[in-house]
Amino acid sequence: MRHAPSHIAAALLLAALASGGPAAAPARAATWANSVGMEFAEVPPGSFTLGTDGPTGDADERPAHVVTLTRGFWCGTTEVTQAQWESVTGKPSPSLFQGGDRPVERVTHREALDFIEALNRREGTGRYRLPTEAEWAYAAKAGTLTPWSFGKDPGEAGGYAWFRDNSGRETHPAGGKRPNPWGLFDMH
């Protein structure tokens, strides 16, 4: 269930706003939307294990280690859609699989950063940025202790994620599967 780096780069934006001190993770986070219609959910501060010590996973995922995020943040509930991309950039989506409600894909890291810069200008702020690897992994697991936010059984993945075996090898509308416990879609 790995995704291409270009998809990761444009997949999710963060609003880097402090959300207060450590607290128990809510079952469903508070949300807000910006002028482009992008919805954001609050991710509380906390600790989790990043990486793996087991036989699965890539070499760069070892060793597993505890990461603590001392500040909460706001995370986009879905990937950036092609309609949002076009609204902010004024340019057509570079995506192979076209559709306004589909995630924008086939963008470089630089193009993702340019999008964020344009969004910050449009919104009159400096709050939007890409997530760090640790923030992404923490948000994806949503406070769970299992391998995936939906549990231990990889057979359940089809209800939460698009991947080679269920996607028809194309993207699908953002947010079409079930969200994780913090209300974030398409994280796995």
C-alpha positions as CSV (number, residue, x, y, z in Angstrom):
1,M,0.0,0.0,0.0
2,R,2.8,2.4,-0.8
3,H,2.2,5.5,-2.9
4,A,4.4,7.2,-5.4
5,P,6.4,10.2,-4.1
6,S,4.7,12.7,-6.4
7,H,1.3,11.6,-5.0
8,I,2.6,12.1,-1.4
9,A,4.0,15.5,-2.2
10,A,0.6,16.9,-3.2
11,A,-1.6,14.6,-1.2
12,L,-2.0,16.4,2.1
13,L,-1.4,19.9,3.4
14,L,-1.1,20.9,7.0
15,A,-2.2,24.0,8.7
16,A,0.6,24.5,11.2
17,L,-1.5,25.8,14.0
18,A,-0.9,24.8,17.6
19,S,-3.8,23.0,19.0
20,G,-3.1,23.3,22.7
21,G,-1.4,21.0,25.2
22,P,-1.3,17.3,25.3
23,A,-4.8,15.7,25.5
24,A,-6.5,12.5,24.8
25,A,-7.1,12.0,21.1
26,P,-10.8,12.7,20.2
27,A,-12.8,10.0,18.5
28,R,-13.5,12.5,15.7
29,A,-11.5,15.6,15.5
30,A,-12.7,19.2,15.2
31,T,-12.7,20.4,11.5
32,W,-12.7,23.6,9.6
33,A,-12.6,24.5,5.9
34,N,-10.8,27.2,3.9
35,S,-12.0,29.3,1.0
36,V,-11.1,26.7,-1.5
37,G,-13.2,24.0,0.2
38,M,-10.3,22.1,1.7
39,E,-11.3,20.6,5.0
40,F,-8.8,20.2,7.9
41,A,-9.0,18.0,11.0
42,E,-7.2,18.6,14.2
43,V,-4.5,16.1,15.0
44,P,-3.6,16.2,18.8
45,P,0.0,16.0,20.1
46,G,1.2,12.5,21.1
47,S,3.7,9.7,20.7
48,F,3.8,6.7,18.4
49,T,6.3,4.2,17.0
50,L,7.7,5.1,13.6
51,G,9.2,2.3,11.5
52,T,9.5,-1.4,11.9
53,D,11.8,-4.0,13.4
54,G,9.9,-6.9,11.7
55,P,10.6,-8.8,8.5
56,T,8.4,-6.5,6.4
57,G,9.1,-3.0,5.4
58,D,12.0,-1.3,3.7
59,A,15.5,-0.9,5.1
60,D,14.9,2.9,5.6
61,E,12.1,2.0,8.0
62,R,14.4,0.4,10.5
63,P,14.8,0.5,13.4
64,A,11.5,1.3,14.9
65,H,11.6,4.2,17.3
66,V,9.3,6.3,19.4
67,V,8.5,9.7,18.0
68,T,6.8,12.4,20.1
69,L,5.0,15.3,18.5
70,T,4.7,17.9,21.2
71,R,2.3,20.2,19.3
72,G,-0.9,19.3,17.5
73,F,-1.5,20.4,14.0
74,W,-4.3,20.6,11.4
75,C,-4.3,18.1,8.6
76,G,-6.2,18.0,5.3
77,T,-8.9,15.4,5.5
78,T,-8.3,14.3,1.9
79,E,-5.7,14.7,-0.8
80,V,-5.7,18.0,-2.7
81,T,-8.3,17.5,-5.5
82,Q,-7.7,18.5,-9.1
83,A,-10.5,21.2,-8.7
84,Q,-8.7,22.7,-5.7
85,W,-5.4,22.6,-7.6
86,E,-6.9,24.4,-10.6
87,S,-8.7,26.9,-8.4
88,V,-5.5,27.9,-6.5
89,T,-3.0,27.7,-9.4
90,G,-5.2,28.8,-12.3
91,K,-3.5,26.0,-14.3
92,P,-5.0,22.7,-15.5
93,S,-4.3,19.6,-13.4
94,P,-1.2,17.6,-14.6
95,S,-2.9,14.4,-13.4
96,L,-3.1,11.4,-15.7
97,F,-6.5,10.4,-14.4
98,Q,-8.7,13.5,-14.8
99,G,-11.6,14.5,-12.6
100,G,-12.3,17.5,-10.4
101,D,-12.9,15.3,-7.3
102,R,-9.9,13.1,-7.9
103,P,-6.6,13.7,-6.2
104,V,-4.0,15.8,-8.1
105,E,-1.1,13.5,-9.0
106,R,2.0,13.6,-11.2
107,V,3.4,16.7,-9.6
108,T,6.9,17.3,-8.4
109,H,7.9,18.4,-4.9
110,R,8.6,21.8,-6.3
111,E,5.1,22.0,-7.8
112,A,3.6,21.0,-4.5
113,L,5.6,23.8,-2.7
114,D,4.5,26.3,-5.4
115,F,0.8,25.2,-4.8
116,I,1.3,25.8,-1.1
117,E,2.8,29.2,-1.7
118,A,-0.1,30.2,-3.9
119,L,-2.6,28.9,-1.3
120,N,-0.9,30.9,1.4
121,R,-1.0,34.0,-0.7
122,R,-4.7,33.4,-1.6
123,E,-5.6,32.9,2.1
124,G,-3.4,35.7,3.3
125,T,-1.5,33.4,5.7
126,G,1.6,31.4,6.1
127,R,0.0,28.4,7.8
128,Y,0.0,25.8,5.0
129,R,2.9,23.4,4.5
130,L,3.6,19.8,3.7
131,P,3.6,17.3,6.6
132,T,6.9,15.8,7.8
133,E,7.3,12.1,7.5
134,A,6.6,11.7,11.3
135,E,3.5,13.9,11.1
136,W,2.1,11.9,8.1
137,A,2.7,8.5,9.8
138,Y,1.2,9.8,13.1
139,A,-1.9,11.2,11.4
140,A,-2.3,8.0,9.3
141,K,-2.2,5.7,12.4
142,A,-4.6,8.1,14.2
143,G,-3.6,7.1,17.7
144,T,-4.0,3.4,17.1
145,L,-1.5,0.7,18.2
146,T,-2.1,-1.6,15.3
147,P,-0.2,-1.8,12.0
148,W,-2.9,0.3,10.3
149,S,-5.5,2.6,11.7
150,F,-8.2,0.1,10.8
151,G,-6.5,-2.8,12.7
152,K,-4.2,-5.7,12.1
153,D,-5.9,-7.5,9.2
154,P,-4.6,-6.4,5.8
155,G,-7.8,-7.9,4.4
156,E,-9.7,-4.9,5.8
157,A,-7.6,-2.4,3.7
158,G,-10.1,-2.3,0.8
159,G,-12.5,-0.4,3.0
160,Y,-10.0,2.3,3.7
161,A,-7.5,2.5,0.8
162,W,-7.1,2.3,-2.9
163,F,-4.2,0.1,-4.0
164,R,-3.1,-2.1,-6.8
165,D,-5.6,-4.9,-6.1
166,N,-8.8,-2.8,-5.9
167,S,-8.1,0.5,-7.8
168,G,-8.1,-0.7,-11.4
169,R,-4.7,1.0,-11.5
170,E,-6.2,4.5,-11.5
171,T,-7.0,7.2,-8.9
172,H,-10.5,7.5,-7.5
173,P,-12.4,10.5,-6.0
174,A,-10.8,11.7,-2.8
175,G,-12.5,10.6,0.4
176,G,-14.4,7.7,-1.2
177,K,-13.4,5.1,1.4
178,R,-13.9,5.1,5.1
179,P,-11.8,7.6,7.2
180,N,-9.4,6.7,10.0
181,P,-10.5,7.5,13.6
182,W,-9.4,11.1,13.3
183,G,-11.5,11.7,10.2
184,L,-8.7,11.5,7.6
185,F,-9.3,9.7,4.4
186,D,-7.0,7.8,2.0
187,M,-4.0,7.8,4.4
188,H,-2.9,4.2,3.8
